[in-house]
Amino acid sequence: MNLILLGPPGAGKGTQAVGICEKYGIPHISTGDILRSEIKQGTELGLAAKSYMDAGNLVPDDVVIGIAVNRVNQPDCAKGCLFDGFPRTIAQAEALDEKMKIDLVINIDVKDDDIVARLSGRRVCKQCGATYHTSAIGDSTVCSACGGELIQRADDNAETVRNRLAVYHQQTSPLIAYYSKKGLLGEVEGNGGIEAVFEAICSIIDAKK
Ligand code: AMP
């Protein structure tokens, strides 16, 4: 089954994706994670993407489509995969349609004010990628999962978050109607807590299987 998780930045797509991929045994494809790994390794691709990402803008379609196509060509995607943060534009969605059949798209809905609060308090483990919120951990800088250092992502500062939201409304939210017209869209309220959102997503997936 090929799934897409849609939703604004900070809706919890990454957190939910981990649980879904574990439960259904499919690989997690996060273009954001792939881009951050390219930046960390100092590749040409990473260097080209960094300025867009730091400003909260989208990396150009041809670059991201290339990354996604390359990833789904790997053998572990043969039985399905979960896209998190891809597609983000209609052009990306059209390119993906040419590449493979999408079975289900789940939109996690969270209001803008909640997004700003979530992202500005988000902390990420540099080592294992686990995410935390300052409302739960205060100013701790140690990952309770692996002992790694917790940092704030460069694009989680308030100004960049506002731009990421504007970009989401302009360029990504039209995908809700795009997939709804194809009869592929499932909707989940994203404010219900991680467990409740996970249950809601799983019931939509199970109904589709
Ligand atoms: P994310 O981790 O999904 O929030 O992505 C972080 C940043 O990576 C985004 O703000 C974009 O700059 C870039 N990015 C990730 N996925 C895409 C995509 N599908 N299209 C364009 N840019 C992307």
Residues whose N, C-alpha, C, O or C-beta is under 5 A from the ligand:
A	BS01	AMP	P9 T31 G32 D33 L35 Y52 M53 G56 N57 L58 V59 V64 D84 G85 F86 P87 R88
